[in-house]
Amino acid sequence: MKRVLIVCGTGVATSTVVADKVRKHLAAVGIEAKIEQTKVTELHRGAKGYDLVVATTQVPASVDAPVVKGLSFLTGMGVEETLAEIEQKLSD
Amino acid sequence: MTELKDLVAEDAILLDIEASDDRSLIAVMADALVGAGVVGTGYGKRCIDREGTDPTGLETIGGNIAIPHAEPDEGDTPAIAIARLAAPVSFGAMAEPGETVDAAIVFMLALPGGEAHLDALGRVVELAQDPVRMSTIMEARDPAGVRAALSEEAT
């Protein structure tokens, strides 16, 4: 079981929009994953224990998990590439 | 499920407005929401502050947009204001420090937490990724025309 953390800025929870898309895609390709969400302000402790971080905001350099930009889920541009990157990073 | 069009009052749909920058546009849009009686007077200031630290410009399939927002006060009514600009206004790009997006349509989101709010955000994102409905907004002659584009059935 992989652990994925979806991170957004403060305010409107863009992470929920992203989490929804990531969850559906991983289920479709048969990758078992637990998906959690947080705000970037909660990330000061790093992302210990997570296999991947997907973010719609800048994440601090202290985050010690692979990070994928999730902005494409909001813009609609480059979604396939982002999903491929997520799959690839989760199978490393 | 709350429909997007039910969150957008017609007097919070601003067509072909002119603004010199993102801050003045946000102030004008917040005033429209204050005028509609859905948020308190501090809302615009909070949106401007937040835009400064965490900008919201997005280059989407349907066009360049921005989604300025802040946490509403308790007692505020969930609402969305829409501005179509006479000339694009430059916003900082979300998650891309130093980059900007020249936004043509701006959605100001005054949405408290909870399911309805997340649902509405998802719907704004879907709308922005729909070139057909976005062009309906660009070409609408009046606020009612914009509201028509907000219903999913419009496509």
gemmi code that builds the backbone of each chain (N, CA, C; Angstrom):
import gemmi

chains = {
    "A": [
        ("MET", (0.847, -1.212, 0.000), (0.000, 0.000, 0.000), (0.874, 1.251, 0.000)),
        ("LYS", (0.732, 2.086, -1.043), (1.502, 3.316, -1.121), (0.779, 4.420, -0.345)),
        ("ARG", (1.551, 5.375, 0.121), (0.928, 6.528, 0.802), (1.227, 7.787, 0.011)),
        ("VAL", (0.158, 8.480, -0.367), (0.293, 9.693, -1.180), (-0.277, 10.869, -0.394)),
        ("LEU", (0.477, 11.963, -0.360), (0.013, 13.157, 0.346), (-0.266, 14.260, -0.682)),
        ("ILE", (-1.481, 14.787, -0.666), (-1.849, 15.859, -1.585), (-1.797, 17.173, -0.804)),
        ("VAL", (-1.074, 18.142, -1.348), (-0.822, 19.383, -0.605), (-1.327, 20.589, -1.380)),
        ("CYS", (-2.053, 21.480, -0.690), (-2.465, 22.727, -1.332), (-2.057, 23.909, -0.460)),
        ("GLY", (-2.249, 25.119, -0.966), (-1.979, 26.312, -0.185), (-3.072, 26.484, 0.859)),
        ("THR", (-3.138, 27.652, 1.433), (-4.197, 27.903, 2.411), (-5.492, 28.259, 1.685)),
        ("GLY", (-6.569, 28.269, 2.403), (-7.822, 28.734, 1.801), (-8.578, 27.622, 1.119)),
        ("VAL", (-9.028, 27.886, -0.093), (-9.827, 26.894, -0.819), (-9.006, 25.628, -1.034)),
        ("ALA", (-9.602, 24.494, -0.717), (-8.862, 23.242, -0.705), (-8.745, 22.643, -2.101)),
        ("THR", (-7.802, 23.190, -2.884), (-7.584, 22.618, -4.211), (-7.126, 21.169, -4.100)),
        ("SER", (-6.561, 20.817, -2.942), (-6.074, 19.447, -2.785), (-7.199, 18.430, -2.940)),
        ("THR", (-8.424, 18.833, -2.603), (-9.532, 17.887, -2.709), (-9.851, 17.567, -4.163)),
        ("VAL", (-9.778, 18.595, -5.009), (-9.990, 18.394, -6.441), (-8.919, 17.441, -6.978)),
        ("VAL", (-7.677, 17.676, -6.561), (-6.554, 16.861, -7.023), (-6.653, 15.442, -6.458)),
        ("ALA", (-6.972, 15.331, -5.174), (-7.060, 14.015, -4.527), (-8.071, 13.128, -5.245)),
        ("ASP", (-9.163, 13.728, -5.630), (-10.220, 13.008, -6.315), (-9.703, 12.382, -7.618)),
        ("LYS", (-8.976, 13.202, -8.402), (-8.466, 12.724, -9.697), (-7.390, 11.658, -9.495)),
        ("VAL", (-6.494, 11.888, -8.534), (-5.410, 10.928, -8.290), (-5.997, 9.600, -7.813)),
        ("ARG", (-6.970, 9.671, -6.913), (-7.594, 8.457, -6.370), (-8.218, 7.636, -7.496)),
        ("LYS", (-8.966, 8.320, -8.366), (-9.643, 7.609, -9.456), (-8.625, 6.970, -10.395)),
        ("HIS", (-7.555, 7.712, -10.697), (-6.582, 7.179, -11.647), (-5.848, 5.975, -11.068)),
        ("LEU", (-5.410, 6.083, -9.814), (-4.659, 4.981, -9.212), (-5.544, 3.739, -9.103)),
        ("ALA", (-6.811, 3.935, -8.797), (-7.733, 2.797, -8.744), (-7.855, 2.167, -10.132)),
        ("ALA", (-7.928, 3.015, -11.153), (-8.103, 2.527, -12.523), (-6.889, 1.724, -12.994)),
        ("VAL", (-5.694, 2.124, -12.555), (-4.504, 1.401, -13.012), (-4.061, 0.345, -11.996)),
        ("GLY", (-4.842, 0.165, -10.948), (-4.589, -0.923, -10.013), (-3.431, -0.690, -9.049)),
        ("ILE", (-3.136, 0.584, -8.744), (-2.133, 0.860, -7.713), (-2.867, 1.121, -6.409)),
        ("GLU", (-2.573, 0.299, -5.412), (-3.227, 0.491, -4.122), (-2.559, 1.627, -3.382)),
        ("ALA", (-3.337, 2.616, -3.010), (-2.727, 3.761, -2.343), (-3.690, 4.360, -1.334)),
        ("LYS", (-3.101, 4.848, -0.261), (-3.864, 5.600, 0.727), (-3.575, 7.065, 0.440)),
        ("ILE", (-4.613, 7.839, 0.205), (-4.429, 9.238, -0.188), (-4.868, 10.153, 0.941)),
        ("GLU", (-3.960, 11.016, 1.363), (-4.285, 11.960, 2.426), (-4.054, 13.382, 1.929)),
        ("GLN", (-4.674, 14.349, 2.592), (-4.555, 15.752, 2.175), (-4.062, 16.614, 3.325)),
        ("THR", (-3.325, 17.641, 2.959), (-2.933, 18.600, 3.989), (-2.687, 19.962, 3.358)),
        ("LYS", (-2.552, 20.969, 4.200), (-2.178, 22.305, 3.727), (-0.679, 22.457, 3.851)),
        ("VAL", (-0.106, 23.290, 2.990), (1.349, 23.424, 2.976), (1.870, 23.915, 4.327)),
        ("THR", (1.050, 24.685, 5.040), (1.467, 25.198, 6.350), (1.639, 24.075, 7.375)),
        ("GLU", (1.061, 22.905, 7.088), (1.181, 21.765, 8.001), (2.386, 20.893, 7.650)),
        ("LEU", (3.117, 21.304, 6.614), (4.185, 20.450, 6.088), (5.525, 20.667, 6.768)),
        ("HIS", (5.579, 21.539, 7.782), (6.873, 21.892, 8.362), (7.609, 20.681, 8.927)),
        ("ARG", (6.869, 19.632, 9.236), (7.540, 18.443, 9.769), (8.038, 17.523, 8.652)),
        ("GLY", (7.903, 17.966, 7.404), (8.296, 17.116, 6.292), (7.165, 16.177, 5.918)),
        ("ALA", (7.480, 15.150, 5.156), (6.435, 14.223, 4.697), (6.893, 12.795, 4.962)),
        ("LYS", (7.342, 12.574, 6.175), (7.866, 11.265, 6.557), (6.819, 10.178, 6.347)),
        ("GLY", (7.248, 9.071, 5.753), (6.338, 7.946, 5.609), (5.523, 7.975, 4.335)),
        ("TYR", (5.631, 9.071, 3.577), (4.861, 9.143, 2.325), (5.739, 8.735, 1.143)),
        ("ASP", (5.143, 8.044, 0.195), (5.872, 7.628, -0.996), (5.877, 8.724, -2.051)),
        ("LEU", (4.919, 9.644, -1.927), (4.804, 10.680, -2.949), (4.009, 11.863, -2.400)),
        ("VAL", (4.428, 13.063, -2.827), (3.672, 14.272, -2.522), (3.196, 14.869, -3.845)),
        ("VAL", (1.918, 15.197, -3.955), (1.396, 15.893, -5.127), (0.919, 17.255, -4.643)),
        ("ALA", (1.459, 18.344, -5.229), (1.208, 19.669, -4.660), (0.681, 20.662, -5.690)),
        ("THR", (-0.233, 21.507, -5.274), (-0.685, 22.621, -6.110), (-0.073, 23.924, -5.617)),
        ("THR", (0.969, 23.817, -4.834), (1.654, 24.995, -4.323), (3.130, 24.652, -4.163)),
        ("GLN", (3.956, 25.658, -3.867), (5.372, 25.403, -3.620), (5.525, 24.642, -2.311)),
        ("VAL", (6.264, 23.548, -2.315), (6.488, 22.853, -1.055), (7.909, 23.140, -0.568)),
        ("PRO", (8.103, 23.201, 0.759), (9.429, 23.497, 1.298), (10.437, 22.432, 0.876)),
        ("ALA", (11.691, 22.846, 0.739), (12.749, 21.925, 0.305), (12.978, 20.823, 1.327)),
        ("SER", (12.497, 21.047, 2.553), (12.711, 20.056, 3.612), (11.870, 18.792, 3.410)),
        ("VAL", (10.916, 18.839, 2.486), (10.068, 17.667, 2.267), (10.904, 16.551, 1.636)),
        ("ASP", (10.900, 15.393, 2.307), (11.832, 14.334, 1.936), (11.181, 13.217, 1.112)),
        ("ALA", (10.101, 13.522, 0.432), (9.471, 12.529, -0.454), (9.497, 13.098, -1.871)),
        ("PRO", (9.411, 12.235, -2.906), (9.327, 12.763, -4.265), (8.095, 13.665, -4.403)),
        ("VAL", (8.262, 14.779, -5.122), (7.161, 15.730, -5.269), (6.771, 15.836, -6.743)),
        ("VAL", (5.471, 15.763, -7.025), (4.946, 15.961, -8.376), (4.035, 17.180, -8.317)),
        ("LYS", (4.138, 18.047, -9.316), (3.245, 19.208, -9.377), (1.857, 18.771, -9.846)),
        ("GLY", (0.848, 19.152, -9.086), (-0.516, 18.720, -9.415), (-1.352, 19.794, -10.083)),
        ("LEU", (-0.687, 20.845, -10.552), (-1.424, 21.974, -11.111), (-2.236, 21.595, -12.349)),
        ("SER", (-1.751, 20.595, -13.087), (-2.441, 20.226, -14.324), (-3.887, 19.789, -14.056)),
        ("PHE", (-4.141, 19.247, -12.865), (-5.511, 18.821, -12.557), (-6.444, 20.027, -12.447)),
        ("LEU", (-5.864, 21.193, -12.162), (-6.683, 22.409, -12.083), (-6.796, 23.086, -13.444)),
        ("THR", (-5.755, 22.961, -14.263), (-5.758, 23.675, -15.545), (-6.260, 22.807, -16.692)),
        ("GLY", (-6.170, 21.485, -16.513), (-6.566, 20.587, -17.597), (-5.457, 20.369, -18.615)),
        ("MET", (-4.344, 21.073, -18.439), (-3.251, 20.947, -19.409), (-2.145, 20.063, -18.841)),
        ("GLY", (-1.803, 19.010, -19.572), (-0.720, 18.128, -19.135), (-1.154, 17.082, -18.116)),
        ("VAL", (-2.438, 16.773, -18.076), (-2.936, 15.812, -17.086), (-2.325, 14.423, -17.304)),
        ("GLU", (-2.277, 13.988, -18.562), (-1.730, 12.654, -18.859), (-0.290, 12.536, -18.373)),
        ("GLU", (0.492, 13.590, -18.639), (1.901, 13.581, -18.225), (2.016, 13.500, -16.711)),
        ("THR", (1.172, 14.272, -16.022), (1.217, 14.252, -14.557), (0.853, 12.871, -14.031)),
        ("LEU", (-0.159, 12.250, -14.599), (-0.571, 10.922, -14.138), (0.541, 9.901, -14.386)),
        ("ALA", (1.207, 10.028, -15.541), (2.303, 9.112, -15.864), (3.444, 9.294, -14.858)),
        ("GLU", (3.726, 10.551, -14.525), (4.795, 10.840, -13.563), (4.460, 10.257, -12.189)),
        ("ILE", (3.206, 10.384, -11.804), (2.766, 9.853, -10.508), (2.933, 8.333, -10.490)),
        ("GLU", (2.484, 7.677, -11.562), (2.606, 6.222, -11.655), (4.067, 5.793, -11.578)),
        ("GLN", (4.891, 6.523, -12.344), (6.309, 6.163, -12.421), (6.984, 6.324, -11.057)),
        ("LYS", (6.689, 7.441, -10.386), (7.330, 7.690, -9.088), (6.848, 6.688, -8.037)),
        ("LEU", (5.619, 6.211, -8.188), (5.099, 5.250, -7.219), (5.631, 3.847, -7.479)),
        ("SER", (6.109, 3.590, -8.696), (6.621, 2.241, -8.956), (8.135, 2.164, -8.804)),
        ("ASP", (8.782, 3.311, -8.506), (10.237, 3.285, -8.274), (10.563, 2.474, -7.032)),
    ],
    "B": [
        ("MET", (-26.958, 18.711, -3.997), (-25.719, 19.280, -4.536), (-25.960, 20.723, -4.985)),
        ("THR", (-25.123, 21.608, -4.493), (-25.299, 23.024, -4.834), (-24.837, 23.277, -6.261)),
        ("GLU", (-25.698, 23.876, -7.040), (-25.316, 24.217, -8.409), (-24.509, 25.501, -8.407)),
        ("LEU", (-23.542, 25.560, -9.308), (-22.700, 26.747, -9.403), (-23.540, 28.008, -9.593)),
        ("LYS", (-24.535, 27.914, -10.433), (-25.295, 29.129, -10.744), (-26.063, 29.647, -9.524)),
        ("ASP", (-26.354, 28.750, -8.578), (-27.049, 29.200, -7.374), (-26.118, 29.936, -6.413)),
        ("LEU", (-24.816, 29.799, -6.631), (-23.847, 30.484, -5.768), (-23.464, 31.851, -6.316)),
        ("VAL", (-23.863, 32.124, -7.560), (-23.447, 33.362, -8.211), (-24.653, 34.288, -8.365)),
        ("ALA", (-24.673, 35.346, -7.568), (-25.756, 36.319, -7.691), (-25.535, 37.148, -8.960)),
        ("GLU", (-26.613, 37.536, -9.635), (-26.441, 38.300, -10.881), (-25.728, 39.621, -10.641)),
        ("ASP", (-25.916, 40.215, -9.459), (-25.210, 41.487, -9.223), (-23.756, 41.270, -8.800)),
        ("ALA", (-23.314, 40.011, -8.771), (-21.887, 39.742, -8.551), (-21.248, 39.221, -9.845)),
        ("ILE", (-21.907, 39.455, -10.961), (-21.323, 39.145, -12.268), (-20.968, 40.478, -12.916)),
        ("LEU", (-19.674, 40.732, -13.055), (-19.203, 42.036, -13.526), (-18.647, 41.859, -14.931)),
        ("LEU", (-19.259, 42.534, -15.884), (-18.859, 42.330, -17.278), (-18.033, 43.487, -17.807)),
        ("ASP", (-16.945, 43.144, -18.491), (-16.085, 44.102, -19.179), (-15.617, 45.213, -18.255)),
        ("ILE", (-15.187, 44.802, -17.074), (-14.714, 45.833, -16.162), (-13.234, 46.092, -16.403)),
        ("GLU", (-12.845, 47.306, -16.065), (-11.453, 47.704, -16.246), (-10.787, 47.762, -14.881)),
        ("ALA", (-9.606, 47.205, -14.799), (-8.868, 47.257, -13.540), (-7.396, 47.391, -13.882)),
        ("SER", (-6.694, 48.186, -13.087), (-5.286, 48.435, -13.393), (-4.408, 47.283, -12.918)),
        ("ASP", (-4.841, 46.593, -11.874), (-4.047, 45.457, -11.396), (-4.924, 44.487, -10.610)),
        ("ASP", (-4.302, 43.391, -10.168), (-5.068, 42.348, -9.478), (-5.695, 42.854, -8.177)),
        ("ARG", (-4.940, 43.697, -7.455), (-5.457, 44.169, -6.166), (-6.716, 45.011, -6.341)),
        ("SER", (-6.680, 45.927, -7.324), (-7.866, 46.776, -7.485), (-9.045, 45.954, -7.997)),
        ("LEU", (-8.765, 44.954, -8.830), (-9.861, 44.093, -9.297), (-10.471, 43.312, -8.133)),
        ("ILE", (-9.608, 42.756, -7.283), (-10.104, 41.993, -6.130), (-10.970, 42.892, -5.246)),
        ("ALA", (-10.532, 44.150, -5.062), (-11.306, 45.083, -4.230), (-12.694, 45.318, -4.833)),
        ("VAL", (-12.739, 45.503, -6.155), (-14.020, 45.754, -6.826), (-14.943, 44.538, -6.695)),
        ("MET", (-14.367, 43.346, -6.884), (-15.183, 42.127, -6.800), (-15.687, 41.897, -5.381)),
        ("ALA", (-14.817, 42.155, -4.389), (-15.239, 41.983, -2.998), (-16.352, 42.971, -2.664)),
        ("ASP", (-16.248, 44.194, -3.201), (-17.311, 45.183, -2.987), (-18.641, 44.671, -3.528)),
        ("ALA", (-18.586, 43.995, -4.673), (-19.821, 43.453, -5.253), (-20.426, 42.404, -4.328)),
        ("LEU", (-19.569, 41.586, -3.718), (-20.081, 40.562, -2.789), (-20.602, 41.208, -1.503)),
        ("VAL", (-19.913, 42.264, -1.063), (-20.394, 42.995, 0.121), (-21.754, 43.617, -0.203)),
        ("GLY", (-21.840, 44.217, -1.398), (-23.102, 44.830, -1.833), (-24.235, 43.823, -1.930)),
        ("ALA", (-23.892, 42.602, -2.314), (-24.910, 41.552, -2.404), (-25.265, 41.005, -1.022)),
        ("GLY", (-24.542, 41.492, -0.014), (-24.864, 41.107, 1.361), (-24.403, 39.714, 1.752)),
        ("VAL", (-23.412, 39.165, 1.018), (-22.995, 37.795, 1.319), (-21.703, 37.690, 2.128)),
        ("VAL", (-20.845, 38.714, 2.063), (-19.632, 38.700, 2.911), (-19.483, 40.041, 3.623)),
        ("GLY", (-18.662, 40.043, 4.666), (-18.393, 41.267, 5.422), (-17.341, 42.113, 4.725)),
        ("THR", (-17.130, 43.331, 5.238), (-16.261, 44.284, 4.549), (-14.778, 43.899, 4.601)),
        ("GLY", (-14.387, 43.011, 5.503), (-12.968, 42.643, 5.599), (-12.545, 41.617, 4.555)),
        ("TYR", (-13.498, 41.095, 3.820), (-13.191, 39.970, 2.934), (-12.195, 40.326, 1.822)),
        ("GLY", (-12.407, 41.504, 1.211), (-11.532, 41.915, 0.120), (-10.076, 42.031, 0.560)),
        ("LYS", (-9.881, 42.641, 1.723), (-8.530, 42.813, 2.263), (-7.851, 41.451, 2.464)),
        ("ARG", (-8.609, 40.504, 3.000), (-8.026, 39.173, 3.239), (-7.665, 38.488, 1.914)),
        ("CYS", (-8.516, 38.689, 0.909), (-8.214, 38.106, -0.413), (-6.943, 38.722, -0.997)),
        ("ILE", (-6.818, 40.042, -0.850), (-5.637, 40.733, -1.395), (-4.379, 40.243, -0.685)),
        ("ASP", (-4.451, 40.133, 0.648), (-3.300, 39.646, 1.408), (-2.904, 38.251, 0.958)),
        ("ARG", (-3.899, 37.410, 0.796), (-3.618, 36.028, 0.439), (-3.066, 35.929, -0.984)),
        ("GLU", (-3.624, 36.752, -1.877), (-3.132, 36.739, -3.260), (-1.650, 37.106, -3.291)),
        ("GLY", (-1.244, 37.998, -2.370), (0.149, 38.408, -2.311), (1.081, 37.274, -1.909)),
        ("THR", (0.643, 36.414, -0.995), (1.521, 35.347, -0.521), (1.319, 34.052, -1.296)),
        ("ASP", (0.136, 33.862, -1.832), (-0.207, 32.576, -2.443), (-1.109, 32.856, -3.652)),
        ("PRO", (-0.492, 33.269, -4.777), (-1.305, 33.752, -5.904), (-2.128, 32.651, -6.566)),
        ("THR", (-3.133, 33.063, -7.336), (-4.133, 32.097, -7.818), (-4.347, 32.113, -9.330)),
        ("GLY", (-3.413, 32.726, -10.095), (-3.577, 32.713, -11.545), (-3.389, 31.308, -12.107)),
        ("LEU", (-4.259, 30.907, -13.031), (-4.197, 29.565, -13.632), (-4.381, 29.668, -15.141)),
        ("GLU", (-3.483, 28.985, -15.853), (-3.612, 28.947, -17.307), (-4.335, 27.648, -17.646)),
        ("THR", (-5.618, 27.728, -17.917), (-6.405, 26.500, -18.116), (-6.709, 26.269, -19.592)),
        ("ILE", (-7.216, 25.084, -19.891), (-7.618, 24.740, -21.249), (-8.639, 25.752, -21.773)),
        ("GLY", (-9.531, 26.197, -20.878), (-10.599, 27.095, -21.315), (-10.191, 28.562, -21.355)),
        ("GLY", (-8.989, 28.896, -20.908), (-8.549, 30.284, -20.909), (-7.802, 30.603, -19.632)),
        ("ASN", (-7.295, 31.824, -19.554), (-6.544, 32.216, -18.363), (-7.489, 32.790, -17.314)),
        ("ILE", (-7.400, 32.244, -16.119), (-8.296, 32.678, -15.050), (-7.486, 32.945, -13.780)),
        ("ALA", (-8.171, 33.502, -12.793), (-7.623, 33.555, -11.439), (-8.776, 33.236, -10.504)),
        ("ILE", (-8.437, 32.639, -9.356), (-9.494, 32.297, -8.386), (-9.148, 32.863, -7.004)),
        ("PRO", (-9.107, 34.225, -6.895), (-8.793, 34.806, -5.583), (-9.817, 34.382, -4.532)),
        ("HIS", (-9.333, 34.156, -3.324), (-10.233, 33.735, -2.255), (-9.549, 33.894, -0.913)),
        ("ALA", (-10.344, 33.855, 0.133), (-9.835, 33.816, 1.504), (-10.886, 33.063, 2.310)),
        ("GLU", (-10.566, 32.799, 3.558), (-11.563, 32.141, 4.399), (-12.669, 33.148, 4.723)),
        ("PRO", (-13.920, 32.818, 4.446), (-15.002, 33.730, 4.826), (-15.161, 33.763, 6.346)),
        ("ASP", (-15.839, 34.801, 6.833), (-16.172, 34.852, 8.256), (-17.315, 33.902, 8.528)),
        ("GLU", (-17.427, 33.519, 9.799), (-18.612, 32.767, 10.176), (-19.824, 33.662, 9.928)),
        ("GLY", (-20.864, 33.107, 9.373), (-22.042, 33.925, 9.110), (-22.089, 34.456, 7.694)),
        ("ASP", (-20.946, 34.431, 6.984), (-20.976, 34.794, 5.568), (-21.732, 33.714, 4.793)),
        ("THR", (-22.320, 34.145, 3.690), (-23.048, 33.208, 2.840), (-22.102, 32.717, 1.747)),
        ("PRO", (-22.077, 31.413, 1.461), (-21.223, 30.938, 0.373), (-21.603, 31.640, -0.927)),
        ("ALA", (-20.613, 32.168, -1.630), (-20.922, 32.932, -2.836), (-19.719, 32.961, -3.766)),
        ("ILE", (-19.992, 33.216, -5.040), (-18.940, 33.374, -6.037), (-19.229, 34.643, -6.832)),
        ("ALA", (-18.213, 35.476, -7.020), (-18.328, 36.630, -7.925), (-17.530, 36.309, -9.186)),
        ("ILE", (-18.016, 36.781, -10.316), (-17.318, 36.544, -11.583), (-17.051, 37.886, -12.245)),
        ("ALA", (-15.824, 38.085, -12.697), (-15.510, 39.296, -13.461), (-14.966, 38.899, -14.830)),
        ("ARG", (-15.568, 39.477, -15.868), (-14.991, 39.368, -17.208), (-14.326, 40.701, -17.482)),
        ("LEU", (-13.051, 40.645, -17.871), (-12.272, 41.873, -17.940), (-12.264, 42.479, -19.332)),
        ("ALA", (-12.295, 43.808, -19.357), (-12.198, 44.522, -20.632), (-10.831, 44.261, -21.253)),
        ("ALA", (-9.809, 44.235, -20.403), (-8.460, 43.871, -20.842), (-7.877, 42.980, -19.753)),
        ("PRO", (-7.110, 41.944, -20.135), (-6.602, 41.002, -19.129), (-5.821, 41.688, -18.015)),
        ("VAL", (-5.919, 41.123, -16.826), (-5.199, 41.641, -15.660), (-4.196, 40.580, -15.213)),
        ("SER", (-2.984, 41.027, -14.922), (-1.915, 40.104, -14.557), (-2.038, 39.643, -13.101)),
        ("PHE", (-2.095, 38.332, -12.913), (-2.088, 37.718, -11.581), (-0.825, 36.879, -11.445)),
        ("GLY", (-0.337, 36.732, -10.225), (0.740, 35.780, -9.992), (0.229, 34.383, -10.318)),
        ("ALA", (1.115, 33.525, -10.835), (0.694, 32.167, -11.188), (0.732, 31.266, -9.957)),
        ("MET", (-0.304, 30.459, -9.810), (-0.370, 29.534, -8.688), (0.806, 28.547, -8.766)),
        ("ALA", (1.525, 28.407, -7.676), (2.603, 27.421, -7.543), (3.783, 27.642, -8.485)),
        ("GLU", (3.847, 28.792, -9.156), (4.984, 29.081, -10.038), (5.532, 30.459, -9.684)),
        ("PRO", (6.333, 30.547, -8.623), (6.822, 31.857, -8.182), (7.517, 32.607, -9.321)),
        ("GLY", (7.211, 33.886, -9.437), (7.839, 34.702, -10.470), (7.079, 34.695, -11.782)),
        ("GLU", (6.213, 33.692, -11.998), (5.436, 33.635, -13.234), (4.135, 34.409, -13.048)),
        ("THR", (3.584, 34.906, -14.167), (2.283, 35.566, -14.081), (1.332, 34.983, -15.119)),
        ("VAL", (0.062, 35.212, -14.898), (-0.988, 34.780, -15.821), (-1.845, 36.005, -16.109)),
        ("ASP", (-2.054, 36.313, -17.392), (-2.939, 37.423, -17.742), (-4.369, 36.897, -17.790)),
        ("ALA", (-5.086, 37.130, -16.709), (-6.416, 36.531, -16.564), (-7.472, 37.318, -17.329)),
        ("ALA", (-8.332, 36.598, -18.032), (-9.432, 37.213, -18.760), (-10.734, 37.123, -17.971)),
        ("ILE", (-10.853, 36.048, -17.196), (-12.038, 35.852, -16.354), (-11.550, 35.518, -14.952)),
        ("VAL", (-12.175, 36.157, -13.961), (-11.748, 35.943, -12.580), (-12.942, 35.481, -11.749)),
        ("PHE", (-12.730, 34.407, -11.013), (-13.762, 33.877, -10.120), (-13.315, 34.145, -8.694)),
        ("MET", (-14.074, 34.951, -7.966), (-13.753, 35.144, -6.553), (-14.619, 34.191, -5.738)),
        ("LEU", (-13.945, 33.348, -4.958), (-14.649, 32.292, -4.238), (-14.753, 32.640, -2.763)),
        ("ALA", (-15.950, 32.811, -2.279), (-16.163, 33.015, -0.840), (-16.920, 31.789, -0.343)),
        ("LEU", (-16.132, 30.749, -0.048), (-16.748, 29.462, 0.250), (-16.233, 28.931, 1.576)),
        ("PRO", (-17.119, 28.763, 2.548), (-16.688, 28.166, 3.810), (-16.364, 26.686, 3.599)),
        ("GLY", (-15.738, 26.067, 4.581), (-15.358, 24.659, 4.462), (-16.557, 23.744, 4.311)),
        ("GLY", (-16.261, 22.488, 4.141), (-17.345, 21.513, 4.045), (-17.566, 21.040, 2.622)),
        ("GLU", (-18.392, 20.025, 2.503), (-18.622, 19.344, 1.234), (-19.086, 20.274, 0.120)),
        ("ALA", (-20.029, 21.153, 0.431), (-20.638, 21.995, -0.599), (-19.568, 22.871, -1.247)),
        ("HIS", (-18.677, 23.362, -0.435), (-17.624, 24.248, -0.882), (-16.660, 23.511, -1.809)),
        ("LEU", (-16.287, 22.297, -1.409), (-15.340, 21.529, -2.216), (-15.968, 21.155, -3.541)),
        ("ASP", (-17.238, 20.838, -3.460), (-17.992, 20.517, -4.649), (-18.004, 21.718, -5.606)),
        ("ALA", (-18.238, 22.906, -5.047), (-18.293, 24.117, -5.873), (-16.931, 24.405, -6.503)),
        ("LEU", (-15.861, 24.205, -5.749), (-14.523, 24.417, -6.298), (-14.277, 23.473, -7.471)),
        ("GLY", (-14.660, 22.225, -7.300), (-14.525, 21.250, -8.382), (-15.278, 21.691, -9.623)),
        ("ARG", (-16.427, 22.300, -9.396), (-17.238, 22.749, -10.536), (-16.628, 23.958, -11.243)),
        ("VAL", (-16.005, 24.850, -10.473), (-15.312, 25.985, -11.099), (-14.147, 25.459, -11.945)),
        ("VAL", (-13.426, 24.477, -11.406), (-12.300, 23.893, -12.138), (-12.795, 23.232, -13.435)),
        ("GLU", (-13.893, 22.498, -13.331), (-14.473, 21.868, -14.534), (-14.872, 22.916, -15.570)),
        ("LEU", (-15.483, 23.985, -15.081), (-15.915, 25.065, -15.975), (-14.715, 25.669, -16.705)),
        ("ALA", (-13.638, 25.923, -15.940), (-12.453, 26.549, -16.531), (-11.799, 25.642, -17.574)),
        ("GLN", (-12.056, 24.336, -17.465), (-11.461, 23.389, -18.417), (-12.403, 23.097, -19.577)),
        ("ASP", (-13.491, 23.849, -19.654), (-14.490, 23.611, -20.697), (-14.511, 24.811, -21.648)),
        ("PRO", (-13.797, 24.711, -22.777), (-13.683, 25.859, -23.678), (-15.040, 26.343, -24.179)),
        ("VAL", (-16.016, 25.437, -24.295), (-17.326, 25.850, -24.809), (-18.025, 26.786, -23.826)),
        ("ARG", (-18.083, 26.360, -22.563), (-18.751, 27.218, -21.571), (-17.944, 28.482, -21.294)),
        ("MET", (-16.614, 28.386, -21.350), (-15.801, 29.594, -21.143), (-16.037, 30.602, -22.265)),
        ("SER", (-16.197, 30.123, -23.493), (-16.443, 31.095, -24.564), (-17.853, 31.661, -24.459)),
        ("THR", (-18.778, 30.884, -23.906), (-20.116, 31.437, -23.649), (-20.013, 32.620, -22.690)),
        ("ILE", (-19.175, 32.478, -21.670), (-18.986, 33.584, -20.728), (-18.327, 34.778, -21.428)),
        ("MET", (-17.331, 34.505, -22.263), (-16.636, 35.592, -22.956), (-17.583, 36.354, -23.879)),
        ("GLU", (-18.584, 35.640, -24.416), (-19.449, 36.275, -25.404), (-20.796, 36.718, -24.835)),
        ("ALA", (-21.075, 36.402, -23.579), (-22.386, 36.720, -23.007), (-22.644, 38.224, -23.083)),
        ("ARG", (-23.907, 38.564, -23.370), (-24.255, 39.979, -23.482), (-24.644, 40.573, -22.142)),
        ("ASP", (-25.022, 39.728, -21.211), (-25.464, 40.236, -19.910), (-25.227, 39.156, -18.842)),
        ("PRO", (-25.359, 39.533, -17.571), (-25.117, 38.564, -16.496), (-25.955, 37.288, -16.625)),
        ("ALA", (-27.169, 37.410, -17.146), (-28.004, 36.218, -17.296), (-27.350, 35.231, -18.265)),
        ("GLY", (-26.694, 35.775, -19.294), (-25.998, 34.924, -20.255), (-24.835, 34.185, -19.603)),
        ("VAL", (-24.170, 34.853, -18.670), (-23.073, 34.215, -17.942), (-23.612, 33.101, -17.056)),
        ("ARG", (-24.709, 33.393, -16.381), (-25.279, 32.375, -15.494), (-25.679, 31.128, -16.275)),
        ("ALA", (-26.125, 31.328, -17.512), (-26.526, 30.185, -18.330), (-25.339, 29.247, -18.538)),
        ("ALA", (-24.145, 29.832, -18.687), (-22.951, 29.017, -18.917), (-22.564, 28.244, -17.660)),
        ("LEU", (-23.088, 28.668, -16.516), (-22.708, 28.024, -15.266), (-23.440, 26.701, -15.058)),
        ("SER", (-24.588, 26.555, -15.707), (-25.278, 25.279, -15.562), (-24.615, 24.280, -16.489)),
        ("GLU", (-24.479, 23.064, -16.006), (-23.830, 22.028, -16.804), (-24.637, 21.723, -18.049)),
        ("GLU", (-25.943, 21.926, -17.953), (-26.815, 21.598, -19.068), (-26.587, 22.547, -20.244)),
        ("ALA", (-25.861, 23.644, -19.975), (-25.687, 24.651, -21.021), (-24.858, 24.124, -22.186)),
        ("THR", (-24.081, 23.058, -21.958), (-23.215, 22.602, -23.051), (-23.895, 21.548, -23.900)),
    ],
}
model = gemmi.Model(1)
for chain_id, residues in chains.items():
    chain = gemmi.Chain(chain_id)
    for i, (resn, *xyz) in enumerate(residues, 1):
        res = gemmi.Residue()
        res.name, res.seqid = resn, gemmi.SeqId(i, " ")
        for name, pos in zip(("N", "CA", "C"), xyz):
            atom = gemmi.Atom()
            atom.name, atom.element = name, gemmi.Element(name[0])
            atom.pos, atom.b_iso = gemmi.Position(*pos), 0.0
            res.add_atom(atom)
        chain.add_residue(res)
    model.add_chain(chain)
structure = gemmi.Structure()
structure.add_model(model)
structure.setup_entities()
